[in-house]
Structure formats: C-alpha cells, structure tokens
Amino acid sequence: MHVIPRAASANLTFALVWALVLSAGLGLAACSSYGTDTGGNFVGANASGGLVAPDGSRGQLDPGNTMQAQYVSDIGGRPEYKIGASDVLKITVFQVDDLNRSVQVSGNGTITLPLIGQVTASGRTAQQVESDIAARLRARYLQSPQVTVFIDQYNSQKVTVGGAVKKPGVYPVKGSLTLLEAIATAEGMDNVADPSNVVVFRDQAGARYVGRFNVDQIRAGAMRDPLMQNGDVVMVDSSGAKTVLRDWSPALNALSTTATFVSVLK
C-alpha cells in the first residue's frame, strides 16, 4: 500500500488523477450539452467537445455510450479474486515439506514448482490453481495430494483513493471491493468531505468512464454500493472550500448521483 502524506495530498492527488485518468479528456470547463442517466450506468463521451483538459485535449459527455455498473446483488454474491501477475502465493502440500513454498506470479501469469514445472495462475482463483497442482502431482508422483493455495500478497489489482479522505493513496484490491469499502480502506472521509459528491474514474475496454455517487444515500440504503474494479480512481470532494472537484462542478452536476458513469475518450 502506498500512502500519500496528508500535508501534500491535495496537490499530489490532483496530479495523480490527471496522470492516471484525465489525460483522456475530462476537463475543467463545462460542455455545452450533457445527458444524464439514472439507471446505474456508465455513460460515454466523444473526442469533439467543450471539456478541455490541462494538456489541451478535449472531450464531451456522450449519453448514448453507457455501461452498467456492477453490484453484489446482481451477480449472486461477491466475485472470487482472480490471481494476477506479481501476486504472491503460499503453496502447501500436506506432509510433503519439500514442495511447500511462497512464489510470485510472473509477468506471463505463471508460477514454477518442483516436479511439475510451470502452472498457469493468472486469471484463475486460488481454488482452481489448487486443483491444477493436485491433478499434476496425482498423475505422476502422489496418490492423494492435499494442496492448499493461499494468496499471501495482493499486488496485481489496485484502486486509488484521493481527495477528502484521511489517508489518500493506492491500495490493493483483496477479493472484491465496494465503493464504501474503498473509502474505508483510506481510513474514511475527513472532516471537510462532501459525501454527496464522490467521483469514480474507470478504464474499460479502451474507454474512460466517470461516475458520481452520493455516499450518504448508499449508507441509508437509498442507493446501492457499486463494486470497484482494478485501476479505479475514487475522488471524494470537499465541502465549502474550492477544490479540484469544485472546478469540475459544471460537468459533474450534469451527472446523476444514482451510479451514472460517463465515458471520456481521447
């Protein structure tokens, strides 16, 4: 976990968000026309519009390009964590100490183990990797191998949480993570936070998306708590004082606070 020092968090978070997300074209000036969506969707944008980013790129909200947000209730429970490159796995084979070890998933998504060689780990759950290792050991070496795979370090999936939170930074995604949980990971909102104006930026299939959420409504049960994805950037606005998100207010006010996401393309 990489924590941004609180004293420098405003400027660093601003720079981080522009570097990670806003190079796609979301800017400070208001666009002449916007569409809103109240169905829990991510909404798209095209490249020829009035939103001007500091790098000079332009974009415009496109209500015709939408993507549905995901919720735990929609997918029948929390999704199992999919292993990725740089994750560290602790592998135990019962009563075969020579095979017990911690291994890091390589850039090509594999791990290498004694006797059986390379095993694909990336894109699989821990249970799927267990089954693969056990099957290979059973085929040639052990009669009834009991294999356990534990994810010791979560390194492949991360979210950035910034703005008016107590510890802005980049945090690992361990299993599944909702918006409220992401904010809690950063030790919650600070005393100047505006919970009615929380913005999430997301990359999906080559496009950039932005969504605005009301955390008070989520806590009250009036709005569902969306699942976060690898690479998401969460920005919590501050009440009162002029902030980065305040500068964006003409654009953000055009977004619904019922899980609307708007795509911003170069």
ZIMO-V881175 format. One line per field, one symbol per residue. ss: DSSP state (~ for helix, > for strand, _ for the rest). phi: phi as a letter, one per 40 degrees, with the letter a starting at -180 (. if undefined). A space follows every 10 residues. Layout:
ss=???
phi=???
This chain:
ss=_>>__~~~~~ ~~~~~~~~~~ _~~~______ __________ >>>>>>>>>> >>_____>>> >>>>>>>>__ _~~~~_____ _______>>> >>>___~~~_ >>>>_____> >>>___>>>> _____~~~~~ ~~~~~~~~~~ ______>>>> >>>____>>> >>>_>___>> >>_____>~~ ~~~~~___>_ __>>>>>>>> >>>>__>>>> >>>_~~~~~~ ______>___ __>>>>>>__ ___~~~~_~~ ~~_____>>> >>>___
phi=.bbcdccbcc cccdcccccc bccchcbccc ccabbbbbbg bcbcabcbac cbcdcgcbaa cbccbbbccb bdccbghccc cccbdgcbbb bbbdgbcccc abbcccccgb bbbdgbgcbc bcgbcdcccd cccccccccb bbcbcbbbbb ccbcbcbabb bagcbcbdib bccbgbaccc ccccccggcc cbcbccbbbb bacafgbbbb bbbbcdcccc gcacccccbd gcbbbbcbcg ccbdccccdd ccccccbbgc bbcbbc
